[in-house]
């Protein structure tokens, strides 16, 4: 079973399998995903992989957010270390560009960054470099089985303030 089939089956447990969108073009980066979906980049719920003590931690954040090293270290107790391109699939169960917060390898912990809370609908990946899942925040929280909401990103507040002007 490939990763998209695994994610589809997983989402079916929550009645969300019909939310998976297969795109005609790549969605492997925030910019490509936003272009393929026809939405602003901030709505892309990017899933970032980090390695903590040999295990993967996934952080889902708004497309316009950047990890704040100080906040990350304050919360997780260690400075952020992203796995190499080659290590991503081994740690998460997904190839780079398709990492998502659904049906990850056993033991992978998932956290949602508060940068997402300003949106009603967001689009995390669906297990491959050309899929996305349209979810509201309650659905994302439930389906990701996130450990908790965290505040470990920066940059998005400035973007949000500029958008309000």
C-alpha positions as CSV (number, residue, x, y, z in Angstrom):
1,X,0.0,0.0,0.0
2,X,1.4,3.4,-1.0
3,X,1.4,6.4,1.4
4,X,-1.6,8.0,-0.2
5,X,-3.7,4.8,0.1
6,X,-2.5,4.6,3.8
7,X,-3.5,8.2,4.4
8,X,-6.9,7.7,2.7
9,X,-7.7,4.7,4.9
10,X,-6.5,6.5,7.9
11,X,-8.7,9.6,7.1
12,X,-11.7,7.2,6.6
13,X,-11.5,6.4,10.3
14,X,-12.6,10.0,10.8
15,X,-15.0,10.2,7.9
16,X,-12.6,12.5,6.1
17,X,-11.5,10.4,3.2
18,X,-13.4,12.5,0.7
19,X,-11.3,15.5,1.7
20,X,-8.2,14.2,0.0
21,X,-7.4,16.2,-3.2
22,X,-5.2,14.7,-5.9
23,X,-3.6,17.6,-7.8
24,X,-2.5,17.7,-11.4
25,X,0.8,19.4,-10.4
26,X,3.3,19.2,-7.6
27,X,2.4,20.3,-4.1
28,X,5.8,19.4,-2.6
29,X,6.5,23.0,-1.4
30,X,4.3,25.7,0.1
31,X,4.5,27.8,-3.1
32,X,3.7,24.9,-5.4
33,X,0.8,23.7,-3.2
34,X,-0.7,27.2,-3.0
35,X,-0.4,27.6,-6.8
36,X,-2.0,24.1,-7.4
37,X,-4.8,24.8,-4.9
38,X,-5.4,28.4,-5.9
39,X,-5.0,29.7,-2.4
40,X,-2.7,31.9,-0.4
41,X,0.5,30.2,0.8
42,X,-0.3,30.8,4.5
43,X,-3.3,28.4,4.2
44,X,-0.9,25.5,3.4
45,X,-0.4,23.6,6.6
46,X,3.2,22.5,6.1
47,X,4.4,19.5,8.1
48,X,8.0,20.0,9.2
49,X,10.0,17.0,10.3
50,X,12.4,17.2,13.3
51,X,14.6,14.6,14.9
52,X,14.5,14.4,18.7
53,X,16.5,11.6,20.3
54,X,16.4,9.5,17.2
55,X,12.6,9.8,16.8
56,X,10.6,12.0,14.5
57,X,8.5,14.9,15.7
58,X,6.2,16.6,13.1
59,X,5.2,20.2,13.5
60,X,2.3,21.4,11.4
61,X,2.5,25.2,10.8
62,X,1.0,27.8,8.5
63,X,2.8,28.2,5.2
64,X,4.0,31.7,6.1
65,X,5.5,30.7,9.5
66,X,9.1,29.9,10.2
67,X,10.4,27.9,13.1
68,X,11.8,30.2,15.9
69,X,14.8,28.3,17.2
70,X,14.5,29.9,20.7
71,X,10.9,29.1,21.1
72,X,11.5,25.5,19.8
73,X,14.3,24.9,22.2
74,X,12.3,26.4,25.1
75,X,9.4,24.0,24.4
76,X,11.2,20.8,23.3
77,X,14.3,21.2,25.4
78,X,16.6,20.8,22.4
79,X,17.6,23.0,19.4
80,X,15.7,22.0,16.2
81,X,17.4,19.5,14.0
82,X,15.8,18.6,10.7
83,X,16.6,15.1,9.4
84,X,18.4,14.8,6.1
85,X,16.4,14.3,2.9
86,X,17.3,10.6,3.0
87,X,16.3,10.2,6.6
88,X,12.8,11.8,6.3
89,X,11.0,8.7,5.0
90,X,12.8,6.4,7.4
91,X,11.7,8.5,10.4
92,X,8.2,9.6,9.3
93,X,7.0,7.0,6.8
94,X,6.6,9.7,4.1
95,X,8.9,10.9,1.3
96,X,10.0,14.6,1.4
97,X,7.2,16.7,-0.2
98,X,4.5,14.4,1.1
99,X,5.0,14.4,4.8
100,X,1.7,14.9,6.5
101,X,0.2,14.6,10.0
102,X,-1.9,11.5,9.1
103,X,-0.8,7.8,9.3
104,X,2.8,8.6,10.2
105,X,5.0,5.8,11.5
106,X,4.3,4.5,14.9
107,X,5.8,6.6,17.7
108,X,5.9,9.9,15.7
109,X,4.5,12.8,17.8
110,X,2.6,15.5,16.1
111,X,2.2,19.1,17.2
112,X,0.1,21.9,15.7
113,X,1.5,25.5,15.8
114,X,-0.8,28.3,16.7
115,X,0.1,30.1,13.4
116,X,-2.7,28.0,11.9
117,X,-5.4,29.2,14.4
118,X,-6.2,32.4,12.3
119,X,-7.7,30.3,9.5
120,X,-11.0,28.3,9.2
121,X,-9.6,26.0,6.5
122,X,-6.1,24.7,5.9
123,X,-4.5,22.3,3.5
124,X,-1.9,19.8,4.9
125,X,-0.3,17.3,2.5
126,X,-2.0,14.0,1.9
127,X,1.0,11.6,1.8
128,X,2.6,12.5,-1.5
129,X,4.0,15.4,-3.5
130,X,0.8,16.0,-5.3
131,X,-2.0,15.7,-2.7
132,X,-3.6,17.9,-0.1
133,X,-6.4,17.5,2.4
134,X,-9.0,20.3,3.0
135,X,-9.8,20.5,6.7
136,X,-11.0,22.9,9.3
137,X,-9.0,23.2,12.4
138,X,-11.1,20.9,14.6
139,X,-10.8,18.2,11.9
140,X,-7.1,18.7,11.6
141,X,-6.7,18.5,15.4
142,X,-8.8,15.3,15.6
143,X,-7.4,13.5,12.6
144,X,-3.8,14.4,13.3
145,X,-4.2,13.2,16.9
146,X,-1.9,16.0,17.8
147,X,-0.2,16.0,21.2
148,X,-1.1,19.7,21.6
149,X,-1.0,23.2,20.1
150,X,2.4,24.9,20.5
151,X,3.8,28.4,19.8
152,X,7.2,27.7,18.2
153,X,7.0,29.7,15.0
154,X,7.7,33.3,14.0
155,X,7.1,35.6,11.0
156,X,3.5,34.8,10.6
157,X,2.3,37.5,13.0
158,X,4.0,40.2,10.9
159,X,2.3,38.7,7.8
160,X,-1.0,38.7,9.5
161,X,-0.6,42.3,10.7
162,X,0.3,43.5,7.2
163,X,-2.7,41.7,5.7
164,X,-5.0,43.5,8.1
165,X,-3.8,47.0,7.0
